[in-house]
Amino acid sequence: MSIPTHTLNDGHAIPAIGFGTYPMKEQECVDGVRSALETGYRLIDSAVNYGNEP
């Protein structure tokens, strides 16, 4: 299966579909990310876990 991508201004491409980790915590997040990677996801959005969104 081919995953659609978006090309960034610097020429690098990122997957157009990502796996978001909100609102998962601790082991649930570990298990979810592991499962997502095994499924084929390559873009993992964990920004909320950094606590810097405001």
mmCIF entry with sequence, helices, sheets and N, C-alpha, C, O atoms, coordinates in Angstrom:
data_MODEL
# 
_entry.id   MODEL 
# 
_entity.id                         1 
_entity.type                       polymer 
_entity.pdbx_number_of_molecules   1 
# 
_entity_poly.entity_id                      1 
_entity_poly.type                           'polypeptide(L)' 
_entity_poly.nstd_linkage                   no 
_entity_poly.nstd_monomer                   no 
_entity_poly.pdbx_seq_one_letter_code       MSIPTHTLNDGHAIPAIGFGTYPMKEQECVDGVRSALETGYRLIDSAVNYGNEP 
_entity_poly.pdbx_seq_one_letter_code_can   MSIPTHTLNDGHAIPAIGFGTYPMKEQECVDGVRSALETGYRLIDSAVNYGNEP 
_entity_poly.pdbx_strand_id                 A 
# 
loop_
_entity_poly_seq.entity_id 
_entity_poly_seq.num 
_entity_poly_seq.mon_id 
_entity_poly_seq.hetero 
1 1  MET n 
1 2  SER n 
1 3  ILE n 
1 4  PRO n 
1 5  THR n 
1 6  HIS n 
1 7  THR n 
1 8  LEU n 
1 9  ASN n 
1 10 ASP n 
1 11 GLY n 
1 12 HIS n 
1 13 ALA n 
1 14 ILE n 
1 15 PRO n 
1 16 ALA n 
1 17 ILE n 
1 18 GLY n 
1 19 PHE n 
1 20 GLY n 
1 21 THR n 
1 22 TYR n 
1 23 PRO n 
1 24 MET n 
1 25 LYS n 
1 26 GLU n 
1 27 GLN n 
1 28 GLU n 
1 29 CYS n 
1 30 VAL n 
1 31 ASP n 
1 32 GLY n 
1 33 VAL n 
1 34 ARG n 
1 35 SER n 
1 36 ALA n 
1 37 LEU n 
1 38 GLU n 
1 39 THR n 
1 40 GLY n 
1 41 TYR n 
1 42 ARG n 
1 43 LEU n 
1 44 ILE n 
1 45 ASP n 
1 46 SER n 
1 47 ALA n 
1 48 VAL n 
1 49 ASN n 
1 50 TYR n 
1 51 GLY n 
1 52 ASN n 
1 53 GLU n 
1 54 PRO n 
# 
_struct_asym.id          A 
_struct_asym.entity_id   1 
# 
loop_
_struct_conf.conf_type_id 
_struct_conf.id 
_struct_conf.pdbx_PDB_helix_id 
_struct_conf.beg_label_comp_id 
_struct_conf.beg_label_asym_id 
_struct_conf.beg_label_seq_id 
_struct_conf.pdbx_beg_PDB_ins_code 
_struct_conf.end_label_comp_id 
_struct_conf.end_label_asym_id 
_struct_conf.end_label_seq_id 
_struct_conf.pdbx_end_PDB_ins_code 
_struct_conf.beg_auth_comp_id 
_struct_conf.beg_auth_asym_id 
_struct_conf.beg_auth_seq_id 
_struct_conf.end_auth_comp_id 
_struct_conf.end_auth_asym_id 
_struct_conf.end_auth_seq_id 
_struct_conf.pdbx_PDB_helix_class 
_struct_conf.details 
_struct_conf.pdbx_PDB_helix_length 
HELX_P HELX_P1 AA1 GLU A 26 ? THR A 39 ? GLU A 26 THR A 39 1 ? 14 
HELX_P HELX_P2 AA2 ALA A 47 ? TYR A 50 ? ALA A 47 TYR A 50 5 ? 4  
# 
_struct_conf_type.id          HELX_P 
_struct_conf_type.criteria    ? 
_struct_conf_type.reference   ? 
# 
loop_
_struct_sheet.id 
_struct_sheet.type 
_struct_sheet.number_strands 
_struct_sheet.details 
AA1 ? 2 ? 
AA2 ? 2 ? 
# 
loop_
_struct_sheet_order.sheet_id 
_struct_sheet_order.range_id_1 
_struct_sheet_order.range_id_2 
_struct_sheet_order.offset 
_struct_sheet_order.sense 
AA1 1 2 ? anti-parallel 
AA2 1 2 ? parallel      
# 
loop_
_struct_sheet_range.sheet_id 
_struct_sheet_range.id 
_struct_sheet_range.beg_label_comp_id 
_struct_sheet_range.beg_label_asym_id 
_struct_sheet_range.beg_label_seq_id 
_struct_sheet_range.pdbx_beg_PDB_ins_code 
_struct_sheet_range.end_label_comp_id 
_struct_sheet_range.end_label_asym_id 
_struct_sheet_range.end_label_seq_id 
_struct_sheet_range.pdbx_end_PDB_ins_code 
_struct_sheet_range.beg_auth_comp_id 
_struct_sheet_range.beg_auth_asym_id 
_struct_sheet_range.beg_auth_seq_id 
_struct_sheet_range.end_auth_comp_id 
_struct_sheet_range.end_auth_asym_id 
_struct_sheet_range.end_auth_seq_id 
AA1 1 THR A 5  ? THR A 7  ? THR A 5  THR A 7  
AA1 2 ALA A 13 ? PRO A 15 ? ALA A 13 PRO A 15 
AA2 1 PHE A 19 ? GLY A 20 ? PHE A 19 GLY A 20 
AA2 2 ILE A 44 ? ASP A 45 ? ILE A 44 ASP A 45 
# 
loop_
_atom_site.group_PDB 
_atom_site.id 
_atom_site.type_symbol 
_atom_site.label_atom_id 
_atom_site.label_alt_id 
_atom_site.label_comp_id 
_atom_site.label_asym_id 
_atom_site.label_entity_id 
_atom_site.label_seq_id 
_atom_site.pdbx_PDB_ins_code 
_atom_site.Cartn_x 
_atom_site.Cartn_y 
_atom_site.Cartn_z 
_atom_site.occupancy 
_atom_site.B_iso_or_equiv 
_atom_site.pdbx_formal_charge 
_atom_site.auth_seq_id 
_atom_site.auth_comp_id 
_atom_site.auth_asym_id 
_atom_site.auth_atom_id 
_atom_site.pdbx_PDB_model_num 
ATOM 1   N N  . MET A 1 1  ? 0.846  -1.174 0.000  1.00 0.00 ? 1  MET A N  1 
ATOM 2   C CA . MET A 1 1  ? 0.000  0.000  0.000  1.00 0.00 ? 1  MET A CA 1 
ATOM 3   C C  . MET A 1 1  ? 0.893  1.239  0.000  1.00 0.00 ? 1  MET A C  1 
ATOM 4   O O  . MET A 1 1  ? 1.888  1.293  0.722  1.00 0.00 ? 1  MET A O  1 
ATOM 5   N N  . SER A 1 2  ? 0.541  2.209  -0.794 1.00 0.00 ? 2  SER A N  1 
ATOM 6   C CA . SER A 1 2  ? 1.280  3.459  -0.860 1.00 0.00 ? 2  SER A CA 1 
ATOM 7   C C  . SER A 1 2  ? 0.590  4.500  0.014  1.00 0.00 ? 2  SER A C  1 
ATOM 8   O O  . SER A 1 2  ? -0.605 4.755  -0.128 1.00 0.00 ? 2  SER A O  1 
ATOM 9   N N  . ILE A 1 3  ? 1.355  5.089  0.913  1.00 0.00 ? 3  ILE A N  1 
ATOM 10  C CA . ILE A 1 3  ? 0.832  6.125  1.806  1.00 0.00 ? 3  ILE A CA 1 
ATOM 11  C C  . ILE A 1 3  ? 1.049  7.482  1.137  1.00 0.00 ? 3  ILE A C  1 
ATOM 12  O O  . ILE A 1 3  ? 2.172  7.791  0.738  1.00 0.00 ? 3  ILE A O  1 
ATOM 13  N N  . PRO A 1 4  ? 0.010  8.294  1.006  1.00 0.00 ? 4  PRO A N  1 
ATOM 14  C CA . PRO A 1 4  ? 0.207  9.623  0.414  1.00 0.00 ? 4  PRO A CA 1 
ATOM 15  C C  . PRO A 1 4  ? 1.116  10.483 1.289  1.00 0.00 ? 4  PRO A C  1 
ATOM 16  O O  . PRO A 1 4  ? 1.132  10.336 2.511  1.00 0.00 ? 4  PRO A O  1 
ATOM 17  N N  . THR A 1 5  ? 1.867  11.375 0.661  1.00 0.00 ? 5  THR A N  1 
ATOM 18  C CA . THR A 1 5  ? 2.784  12.236 1.404  1.00 0.00 ? 5  THR A CA 1 
ATOM 19  C C  . THR A 1 5  ? 2.542  13.697 1.046  1.00 0.00 ? 5  THR A C  1 
ATOM 20  O O  . THR A 1 5  ? 1.890  14.022 0.053  1.00 0.00 ? 5  THR A O  1 
ATOM 21  N N  . HIS A 1 6  ? 3.088  14.559 1.886  1.00 0.00 ? 6  HIS A N  1 
ATOM 22  C CA . HIS A 1 6  ? 3.132  15.998 1.623  1.00 0.00 ? 6  HIS A CA 1 
ATOM 23  C C  . HIS A 1 6  ? 4.603  16.381 1.557  1.00 0.00 ? 6  HIS A C  1 
ATOM 24  O O  . HIS A 1 6  ? 5.393  15.969 2.406  1.00 0.00 ? 6  HIS A O  1 
ATOM 25  N N  . THR A 1 7  ? 4.969  17.159 0.565  1.00 0.00 ? 7  THR A N  1 
ATOM 26  C CA . THR A 1 7  ? 6.350  17.618 0.447  1.00 0.00 ? 7  THR A CA 1 
ATOM 27  C C  . THR A 1 7  ? 6.493  18.943 1.184  1.00 0.00 ? 7  THR A C  1 
ATOM 28  O O  . THR A 1 7  ? 5.721  19.878 0.972  1.00 0.00 ? 7  THR A O  1 
ATOM 29  N N  . LEU A 1 8  ? 7.489  19.002 2.045  1.00 0.00 ? 8  LEU A N  1 
ATOM 30  C CA . LEU A 1 8  ? 7.760  20.207 2.823  1.00 0.00 ? 8  LEU A CA 1 
ATOM 31  C C  . LEU A 1 8  ? 8.577  21.201 2.004  1.00 0.00 ? 8  LEU A C  1 
ATOM 32  O O  . LEU A 1 8  ? 9.085  20.865 0.934  1.00 0.00 ? 8  LEU A O  1 
ATOM 33  N N  . ASN A 1 9  ? 8.699  22.421 2.511  1.00 0.00 ? 9  ASN A N  1 
ATOM 34  C CA . ASN A 1 9  ? 9.444  23.471 1.802  1.00 0.00 ? 9  ASN A CA 1 
ATOM 35  C C  . ASN A 1 9  ? 10.899 23.097 1.552  1.00 0.00 ? 9  ASN A C  1 
ATOM 36  O O  . ASN A 1 9  ? 11.495 23.559 0.579  1.00 0.00 ? 9  ASN A O  1 
ATOM 37  N N  . ASP A 1 10 ? 11.474 22.273 2.411  1.00 0.00 ? 10 ASP A N  1 
ATOM 38  C CA . ASP A 1 10 ? 12.880 21.885 2.245  1.00 0.00 ? 10 ASP A CA 1 
ATOM 39  C C  . ASP A 1 10 ? 13.052 20.663 1.342  1.00 0.00 ? 10 ASP A C  1 
ATOM 40  O O  . ASP A 1 10 ? 14.166 20.170 1.168  1.00 0.00 ? 10 ASP A O  1 
ATOM 41  N N  . GLY A 1 11 ? 11.945 20.175 0.765  1.00 0.00 ? 11 GLY A N  1 
ATOM 42  C CA . GLY A 1 11 ? 12.014 19.056 -0.154 1.00 0.00 ? 11 GLY A CA 1 
ATOM 43  C C  . GLY A 1 11 ? 11.775 17.697 0.472  1.00 0.00 ? 11 GLY A C  1 
ATOM 44  O O  . GLY A 1 11 ? 11.553 16.722 -0.246 1.00 0.00 ? 11 GLY A O  1 
ATOM 45  N N  . HIS A 1 12 ? 11.815 17.608 1.785  1.00 0.00 ? 12 HIS A N  1 
ATOM 46  C CA . HIS A 1 12 ? 11.539 16.342 2.459  1.00 0.00 ? 12 HIS A CA 1 
ATOM 47  C C  . HIS A 1 12 ? 10.030 16.057 2.416  1.00 0.00 ? 12 HIS A C  1 
ATOM 48  O O  . HIS A 1 12 ? 9.211  16.974 2.362  1.00 0.00 ? 12 HIS A O  1 
ATOM 49  N N  . ALA A 1 13 ? 9.694  14.789 2.442  1.00 0.00 ? 13 ALA A N  1 
ATOM 50  C CA . ALA A 1 13 ? 8.281  14.393 2.425  1.00 0.00 ? 13 ALA A CA 1 
ATOM 51  C C  . ALA A 1 13 ? 7.911  13.742 3.753  1.00 0.00 ? 13 ALA A C  1 
ATOM 52  O O  . ALA A 1 13 ? 8.714  13.027 4.352  1.00 0.00 ? 13 ALA A O  1 
ATOM 53  N N  . ILE A 1 14 ? 6.689  13.997 4.204  1.00 0.00 ? 14 ILE A N  1 
ATOM 54  C CA . ILE A 1 14 ? 6.165  13.355 5.403  1.00 0.00 ? 14 ILE A CA 1 
ATOM 55  C C  . ILE A 1 14 ? 4.842  12.678 5.044  1.00 0.00 ? 14 ILE A C  1 
ATOM 56  O O  . ILE A 1 14 ? 4.153  13.109 4.120  1.00 0.00 ? 14 ILE A O  1 
ATOM 57  N N  . PRO A 1 15 ? 4.491  11.624 5.770  1.00 0.00 ? 15 PRO A N  1 
ATOM 58  C CA . PRO A 1 15 ? 3.216  10.957 5.499  1.00 0.00 ? 15 PRO A CA 1 
ATOM 59  C C  . PRO A 1 15 ? 2.043  11.902 5.725  1.00 0.00 ? 15 PRO A C  1 
ATOM 60  O O  . PRO A 1 15 ? 2.070  12.720 6.645  1.00 0.00 ? 15 PRO A O  1 
ATOM 61  N N  . ALA A 1 16 ? 1.020  11.792 4.892  1.00 0.00 ? 16 ALA A N  1 
ATOM 62  C CA . ALA A 1 16 ? -0.165 12.637 5.006  1.00 0.00 ? 16 ALA A CA 1 
ATOM 63  C C  . ALA A 1 16 ? -1.102 12.134 6.097  1.00 0.00 ? 16 ALA A C  1 
ATOM 64  O O  . ALA A 1 16 ? -1.990 12.861 6.542  1.00 0.00 ? 16 ALA A O  1 
ATOM 65  N N  . ILE A 1 17 ? -0.904 10.900 6.524  1.00 0.00 ? 17 ILE A N  1 
ATOM 66  C CA . ILE A 1 17 ? -1.762 10.307 7.550  1.00 0.00 ? 17 ILE A CA 1 
ATOM 67  C C  . ILE A 1 17 ? -0.887 9.925  8.741  1.00 0.00 ? 17 ILE A C  1 
ATOM 68  O O  . ILE A 1 17 ? 0.104  9.210  8.594  1.00 0.00 ? 17 ILE A O  1 
ATOM 69  N N  . GLY A 1 18 ? -1.265 10.410 9.915  1.00 0.00 ? 18 GLY A N  1 
ATOM 70  C CA . GLY A 1 18 ? -0.484 10.119 11.112 1.00 0.00 ? 18 GLY A CA 1 
ATOM 71  C C  . GLY A 1 18 ? -1.336 9.525  12.211 1.00 0.00 ? 18 GLY A C  1 
ATOM 72  O O  . GLY A 1 18 ? -2.564 9.507  12.135 1.00 0.00 ? 18 GLY A O  1 
ATOM 73  N N  . PHE A 1 19 ? -0.659 9.044  13.229 1.00 0.00 ? 19 PHE A N  1 
ATOM 74  C CA . PHE A 1 19 ? -1.311 8.448  14.393 1.00 0.00 ? 19 PHE A CA 1 
ATOM 75  C C  . PHE A 1 19 ? -1.188 9.414  15.565 1.00 0.00 ? 19 PHE A C  1 
ATOM 76  O O  . PHE A 1 19 ? -0.080 9.711  16.010 1.00 0.00 ? 19 PHE A O  1 
ATOM 77  N N  . GLY A 1 20 ? -2.306 9.899  16.062 1.00 0.00 ? 20 GLY A N  1 
ATOM 78  C CA . GLY A 1 20 ? -2.308 10.819 17.195 1.00 0.00 ? 20 GLY A CA 1 
ATOM 79  C C  . GLY A 1 20 ? -2.363 10.072 18.520 1.00 0.00 ? 20 GLY A C  1 
ATOM 80  O O  . GLY A 1 20 ? -3.068 9.071  18.645 1.00 0.00 ? 20 GLY A O  1 
ATOM 81  N N  . THR A 1 21 ? -1.627 10.555 19.498 1.00 0.00 ? 21 THR A N  1 
ATOM 82  C CA . THR A 1 21 ? -1.561 9.870  20.788 1.00 0.00 ? 21 THR A CA 1 
ATOM 83  C C  . THR A 1 21 ? -2.466 10.476 21.856 1.00 0.00 ? 21 THR A C  1 
ATOM 84  O O  . THR A 1 21 ? -2.586 9.910  22.943 1.00 0.00 ? 21 THR A O  1 
ATOM 85  N N  . TYR A 1 22 ? -3.102 11.605 21.579 1.00 0.00 ? 22 TYR A N  1 
ATOM 86  C CA . TYR A 1 22 ? -3.974 12.225 22.577 1.00 0.00 ? 22 TYR A CA 1 
ATOM 87  C C  . TYR A 1 22 ? -5.290 11.463 22.653 1.00 0.00 ? 22 TYR A C  1 
ATOM 88  O O  . TYR A 1 22 ? -5.842 11.138 21.602 1.00 0.00 ? 22 TYR A O  1 
ATOM 89  N N  . PRO A 1 23 ? -5.808 11.167 23.795 1.00 0.00 ? 23 PRO A N  1 
ATOM 90  C CA . PRO A 1 23 ? -5.431 11.477 25.161 1.00 0.00 ? 23 PRO A CA 1 
ATOM 91  C C  . PRO A 1 23 ? -4.759 10.305 25.888 1.00 0.00 ? 23 PRO A C  1 
ATOM 92  O O  . PRO A 1 23 ? -4.857 10.200 27.111 1.00 0.00 ? 23 PRO A O  1 
ATOM 93  N N  . MET A 1 24 ? -4.088 9.435  25.155 1.00 0.00 ? 24 MET A N  1 
ATOM 94  C CA . MET A 1 24 ? -3.489 8.243  25.773 1.00 0.00 ? 24 MET A CA 1 
ATOM 95  C C  . MET A 1 24 ? -2.385 8.607  26.756 1.00 0.00 ? 24 MET A C  1 
ATOM 96  O O  . MET A 1 24 ? -1.701 9.618  26.600 1.00 0.00 ? 24 MET A O  1 
ATOM 97  N N  . LYS A 1 25 ? -2.227 7.776  27.753 1.00 0.00 ? 25 LYS A N  1 
ATOM 98  C CA . LYS A 1 25 ? -1.189 7.955  28.770 1.00 0.00 ? 25 LYS A CA 1 
ATOM 99  C C  . LYS A 1 25 ? -0.509 6.620  29.034 1.00 0.00 ? 25 LYS A C  1 
ATOM 100 O O  . LYS A 1 25 ? -1.112 5.557  28.891 1.00 0.00 ? 25 LYS A O  1 
ATOM 101 N N  . GLU A 1 26 ? 0.740  6.697  29.417 1.00 0.00 ? 26 GLU A N  1 
ATOM 102 C CA . GLU A 1 26 ? 1.528  5.564  29.911 1.00 0.00 ? 26 GLU A CA 1 
ATOM 103 C C  . GLU A 1 26 ? 1.449  4.333  29.013 1.00 0.00 ? 26 GLU A C  1 
ATOM 104 O O  . GLU A 1 26 ? 1.677  4.441  27.808 1.00 0.00 ? 26 GLU A O  1 
ATOM 105 N N  . GLN A 1 27 ? 1.133  3.178  29.565 1.00 0.00 ? 27 GLN A N  1 
ATOM 106 C CA . GLN A 1 27 ? 1.185  1.926  28.818 1.00 0.00 ? 27 GLN A CA 1 
ATOM 107 C C  . GLN A 1 27 ? 0.216  1.905  27.643 1.00 0.00 ? 27 GLN A C  1 
ATOM 108 O O  . GLN A 1 27 ? 0.504  1.301  26.609 1.00 0.00 ? 27 GLN A O  1 
ATOM 109 N N  . GLU A 1 28 ? -0.926 2.558  27.796 1.00 0.00 ? 28 GLU A N  1 
ATOM 110 C CA . GLU A 1 28 ? -1.871 2.625  26.683 1.00 0.00 ? 28 GLU A CA 1 
ATOM 111 C C  . GLU A 1 28 ? -1.215 3.290  25.472 1.00 0.00 ? 28 GLU A C  1 
ATOM 112 O O  . GLU A 1 28 ? -1.411 2.852  24.338 1.00 0.00 ? 28 GLU A O  1 
ATOM 113 N N  . CYS A 1 29 ? -0.440 4.345  25.712 1.00 0.00 ? 29 CYS A N  1 
ATOM 114 C CA . CYS A 1 29 ? 0.237  5.052  24.633 1.00 0.00 ? 29 CYS A CA 1 
ATOM 115 C C  . CYS A 1 29 ? 1.334  4.177  24.022 1.00 0.00 ? 29 CYS A C  1 
ATOM 116 O O  . CYS A 1 29 ? 1.464  4.102  22.800 1.00 0.00 ? 29 CYS A O  1 
ATOM 117 N N  . VAL A 1 30 ? 2.114  3.523  24.869 1.00 0.00 ? 30 VAL A N  1 
ATOM 118 C CA . VAL A 1 30 ? 3.164  2.620  24.384 1.00 0.00 ? 30 VAL A CA 1 
ATOM 119 C C  . VAL A 1 30 ? 2.559  1.548  23.488 1.00 0.00 ? 30 VAL A C  1 
ATOM 120 O O  . VAL A 1 30 ? 3.046  1.304  22.383 1.00 0.00 ? 30 VAL A O  1 
ATOM 121 N N  . ASP A 1 31 ? 1.505  0.913  23.963 1.00 0.00 ? 31 ASP A N  1 
ATOM 122 C CA . ASP A 1 31 ? 0.849  -0.147 23.191 1.00 0.00 ? 31 ASP A CA 1 
ATOM 123 C C  . ASP A 1 31 ? 0.254  0.392  21.891 1.00 0.00 ? 31 ASP A C  1 
ATOM 124 O O  . ASP A 1 31 ? 0.353  -0.249 20.844 1.00 0.00 ? 31 ASP A O  1 
ATOM 125 N N  . GLY A 1 32 ? -0.362 1.570  21.961 1.00 0.00 ? 32 GLY A N  1 
ATOM 126 C CA . GLY A 1 32 ? -0.968 2.163  20.776 1.00 0.00 ? 32 GLY A CA 1 
ATOM 127 C C  . GLY A 1 32 ? 0.056  2.517  19.713 1.00 0.00 ? 32 GLY A C  1 
ATOM 128 O O  . GLY A 1 32 ? -0.154 2.249  18.530 1.00 0.00 ? 32 GLY A O  1 
ATOM 129 N N  . VAL A 1 33 ? 1.174  3.122  20.132 1.00 0.00 ? 33 VAL A N  1 
ATOM 130 C CA . VAL A 1 33 ? 2.223  3.493  19.181 1.00 0.00 ? 33 VAL A CA 1 
ATOM 131 C C  . VAL A 1 33 ? 2.853  2.231  18.587 1.00 0.00 ? 33 VAL A C  1 
ATOM 132 O O  . VAL A 1 33 ? 3.108  2.175  17.384 1.00 0.00 ? 33 VAL A O  1 
ATOM 133 N N  . ARG A 1 34 ? 3.100  1.237  19.409 1.00 0.00 ? 34 ARG A N  1 
ATOM 134 C CA . ARG A 1 34 ? 3.657  -0.020 18.902 1.00 0.00 ? 34 ARG A CA 1 
ATOM 135 C C  . ARG A 1 34 ? 2.738  -0.626 17.840 1.00 0.00 ? 34 ARG A C  1 
ATOM 136 O O  . ARG A 1 34 ? 3.198  -1.046 16.778 1.00 0.00 ? 34 ARG A O  1 
ATOM 137 N N  . SER A 1 35 ? 1.456  -0.667 18.130 1.00 0.00 ? 35 SER A N  1 
ATOM 138 C CA . SER A 1 35 ? 0.484  -1.214 17.195 1.00 0.00 ? 35 SER A CA 1 
ATOM 139 C C  . SER A 1 35 ? 0.428  -0.384 15.907 1.00 0.00 ? 35 SER A C  1 
ATOM 140 O O  . SER A 1 35 ? 0.353  -0.935 14.809 1.00 0.00 ? 35 SER A O  1 
ATOM 141 N N  . ALA A 1 36 ? 0.465  0.938  16.054 1.00 0.00 ? 36 ALA A N  1 
ATOM 142 C CA . ALA A 1 36 ? 0.441  1.810  14.878 1.00 0.00 ? 36 ALA A CA 1 
ATOM 143 C C  . ALA A 1 36 ? 1.657  1.558  13.991 1.00 0.00 ? 36 ALA A C  1 
ATOM 144 O O  . ALA A 1 36 ? 1.521  1.465  12.771 1.00 0.00 ? 36 ALA A O  1 
ATOM 145 N N  . LEU A 1 37 ? 2.843  1.447  14.589 1.00 0.00 ? 37 LEU A N  1 
ATOM 146 C CA . LEU A 1 37 ? 4.053  1.180  13.813 1.00 0.00 ? 37 LEU A CA 1 
ATOM 147 C C  . LEU A 1 37 ? 3.985  -0.175 13.123 1.00 0.00 ? 37 LEU A C  1 
ATOM 148 O O  . LEU A 1 37 ? 4.389  -0.314 11.968 1.00 0.00 ? 37 LEU A O  1 
ATOM 149 N N  . GLU A 1 38 ? 3.475  -1.167 13.832 1.00 0.00 ? 38 GLU A N  1 
ATOM 150 C CA . GLU A 1 38 ? 3.335  -2.502 13.241 1.00 0.00 ? 38 GLU A CA 1 
ATOM 151 C C  . GLU A 1 38 ? 2.346  -2.499 12.082 1.00 0.00 ? 38 GLU A C  1 
ATOM 152 O O  . GLU A 1 38 ? 2.478  -3.281 11.141 1.00 0.00 ? 38 GLU A O  1 
ATOM 153 N N  . THR A 1 39 ? 1.359  -1.619 12.155 1.00 0.00 ? 39 THR A N  1 
ATOM 154 C CA . THR A 1 39 ? 0.340  -1.502 11.116 1.00 0.00 ? 39 THR A CA 1 
ATOM 155 C C  . THR A 1 39 ? 0.869  -0.768 9.885  1.00 0.00 ? 39 THR A C  1 
ATOM 156 O O  . THR A 1 39 ? 0.349  -0.950 8.784  1.00 0.00 ? 39 THR A O  1 
ATOM 157 N N  . GLY A 1 40 ? 1.890  0.053  10.064 1.00 0.00 ? 40 GLY A N  1 
ATOM 158 C CA . GLY A 1 40 ? 2.476  0.770  8.938  1.00 0.00 ? 40 GLY A CA 1 
ATOM 159 C C  . GLY A 1 40 ? 2.562  2.274  9.096  1.00 0.00 ? 40 GLY A C  1 
ATOM 160 O O  . GLY A 1 40 ? 3.124  2.947  8.233  1.00 0.00 ? 40 GLY A O  1 
ATOM 161 N N  . TYR A 1 41 ? 2.020  2.819  10.173 1.00 0.00 ? 41 TYR A N  1 
ATOM 162 C CA . TYR A 1 41 ? 2.134  4.262  10.404 1.00 0.00 ? 41 TYR A CA 1 
ATOM 163 C C  . TYR A 1 41 ? 3.603  4.629  10.554 1.00 0.00 ? 41 TYR A C  1 
ATOM 164 O O  . TYR A 1 41 ? 4.382  3.887  11.152 1.00 0.00 ? 41 TYR A O  1 
ATOM 165 N N  . ARG A 1 42 ? 3.973  5.788  9.999  1.00 0.00 ? 42 ARG A N  1 
ATOM 166 C CA . ARG A 1 42 ? 5.328  6.300  10.153 1.00 0.00 ? 42 ARG A CA 1 
ATOM 167 C C  . ARG A 1 42 ? 5.343  7.730  10.670 1.00 0.00 ? 42 ARG A C  1 
ATOM 168 O O  . ARG A 1 42 ? 6.411  8.293  10.909 1.00 0.00 ? 42 ARG A O  1 
ATOM 169 N N  . LEU A 1 43 ? 4.165  8.323  10.843 1.00 0.00 ? 43 LEU A N  1 
ATOM 170 C CA . LEU A 1 43 ? 4.044  9.660  11.427 1.00 0.00 ? 43 LEU A CA 1 
ATOM 171 C C  . LEU A 1 43 ? 3.293  9.512  12.740 1.00 0.00 ? 43 LEU A C  1 
ATOM 172 O O  . LEU A 1 43 ? 2.103  9.196  12.753 1.00 0.00 ? 43 LEU A O  1 
ATOM 173 N N  . ILE A 1 44 ? 3.991  9.740  13.839 1.00 0.00 ? 44 ILE A N  1 
ATOM 174 C CA . ILE A 1 44 ? 3.395  9.633  15.171 1.00 0.00 ? 44 ILE A CA 1 
ATOM 175 C C  . ILE A 1 44 ? 3.318  11.044 15.749 1.00 0.00 ? 44 ILE A C  1 
ATOM 176 O O  . ILE A 1 44 ? 4.345  11.698 15.933 1.00 0.00 ? 44 ILE A O  1 
ATOM 177 N N  . ASP A 1 45 ? 2.112  11.509 16.031 1.00 0.00 ? 45 ASP A N  1 
ATOM 178 C CA . ASP A 1 45 ? 1.901  12.853 16.582 1.00 0.00 ? 45 ASP A CA 1 
ATOM 179 C C  . ASP A 1 45 ? 1.760  12.745 18.089 1.00 0.00 ? 45 ASP A C  1 
ATOM 180 O O  . ASP A 1 45 ? 0.727  12.318 18.605 1.00 0.00 ? 45 ASP A O  1 
ATOM 181 N N  . SER A 1 46 ? 2.815  13.140 18.783 1.00 0.00 ? 46 SER A N  1 
ATOM 182 C CA . SER A 1 46 ? 2.793  13.092 20.249 1.00 0.00 ? 46 SER A CA 1 
ATOM 183 C C  . SER A 1 46 ? 2.993  14.482 20.841 1.00 0.00 ? 46 SER A C  1 
ATOM 184 O O  . SER A 1 46 ? 3.384  14.607 22.002 1.00 0.00 ? 46 SER A O  1 
ATOM 185 N N  . ALA A 1 47 ? 2.731  15.525 20.062 1.00 0.00 ? 47 ALA A N  1 
ATOM 186 C CA . ALA A 1 47 ? 3.001  16.897 20.499 1.00 0.00 ? 47 ALA A CA 1 
ATOM 187 C C  . ALA A 1 47 ? 2.331  17.245 21.818 1.00 0.00 ? 47 ALA A C  1 
ATOM 188 O O  . ALA A 1 47 ? 2.917  17.949 22.640 1.00 0.00 ? 47 ALA A O  1 
ATOM 189 N N  . VAL A 1 48 ? 1.125  16.768 22.032 1.00 0.00 ? 48 VAL A N  1 
ATOM 190 C CA . VAL A 1 48 ? 0.412  17.121 23.258 1.00 0.00 ? 48 VAL A CA 1 
ATOM 191 C C  . VAL A 1 48 ? 1.185  16.648 24.502 1.00 0.00 ? 48 VAL A C  1 
ATOM 192 O O  . VAL A 1 48 ? 1.070  17.255 25.567 1.00 0.00 ? 48 VAL A O  1 
ATOM 193 N N  . ASN A 1 49 ? 1.952  15.594 24.374 1.00 0.00 ? 49 ASN A N  1 
ATOM 194 C CA . ASN A 1 49 ? 2.703  15.064 25.513 1.00 0.00 ? 49 ASN A CA 1 
ATOM 195 C C  . ASN A 1 49 ? 3.870  15.952 25.925 1.00 0.00 ? 49 ASN A C  1 
ATOM 196 O O  . ASN A 1 49 ? 4.399  15.804 27.027 1.00 0.00 ? 49 ASN A O  1 
ATOM 197 N N  . TYR A 1 50 ? 4.275  16.868 25.057 1.00 0.00 ? 50 TYR A N  1 
ATOM 198 C CA . TYR A 1 50 ? 5.344  17.806 25.412 1.00 0.00 ? 50 TYR A CA 1 
ATOM 199 C C  . TYR A 1 50 ? 4.822  18.950 26.276 1.00 0.00 ? 50 TYR A C  1 
ATOM 200 O O  . TYR A 1 50 ? 5.595  19.616 26.964 1.00 0.00 ? 50 TYR A O  1 
ATOM 201 N N  . GLY A 1 51 ? 3.513  19.175 26.238 1.00 0.00 ? 51 GLY A N  1 
ATOM 202 C CA . GLY A 1 51 ? 2.918  20.236 27.056 1.00 0.00 ? 51 GLY A CA 1 
ATOM 203 C C  . GLY A 1 51 ? 3.285  21.630 26.618 1.00 0.00 ? 51 GLY A C  1 
ATOM 204 O O  . GLY A 1 51 ? 3.246  22.552 27.433 1.00 0.00 ? 51 GLY A O  1 
ATOM 205 N N  . ASN A 1 52 ? 3.642  21.822 25.358 1.00 0.00 ? 52 ASN A N  1 
ATOM 206 C CA . ASN A 1 52 ? 4.062  23.152 24.897 1.00 0.00 ? 52 ASN A CA 1 
ATOM 207 C C  . ASN A 1 52 ? 3.099  23.779 23.886 1.00 0.00 ? 52 ASN A C  1 
ATOM 208 O O  . ASN A 1 52 ? 3.461  24.743 23.211 1.00 0.00 ? 52 ASN A O  1 
ATOM 209 N N  . GLU A 1 53 ? 1.903  23.256 23.775 1.00 0.00 ? 53 GLU A N  1 
ATOM 210 C CA . GLU A 1 53 ? 0.966  23.784 22.772 1.00 0.00 ? 53 GLU A CA 1 
ATOM 211 C C  . GLU A 1 53 ? 0.445  25.192 23.070 1.00 0.00 ? 53 GLU A C  1 
ATOM 212 O O  . GLU A 1 53 ? 0.235  25.955 22.127 1.00 0.00 ? 53 GLU A O  1 
ATOM 213 N N  . PRO A 1 54 ? 0.224  25.577 24.335 1.00 0.00 ? 54 PRO A N  1 
ATOM 214 C CA . PRO A 1 54 ? -0.262 26.940 24.570 1.00 0.00 ? 54 PRO A CA 1 
ATOM 215 C C  . PRO A 1 54 ? 0.721  27.967 24.067 1.00 0.00 ? 54 PRO A C  1 
ATOM 216 O O  . PRO A 1 54 ? 0.472  29.167 24.183 1.00 0.00 ? 54 PRO A O  1 
# 
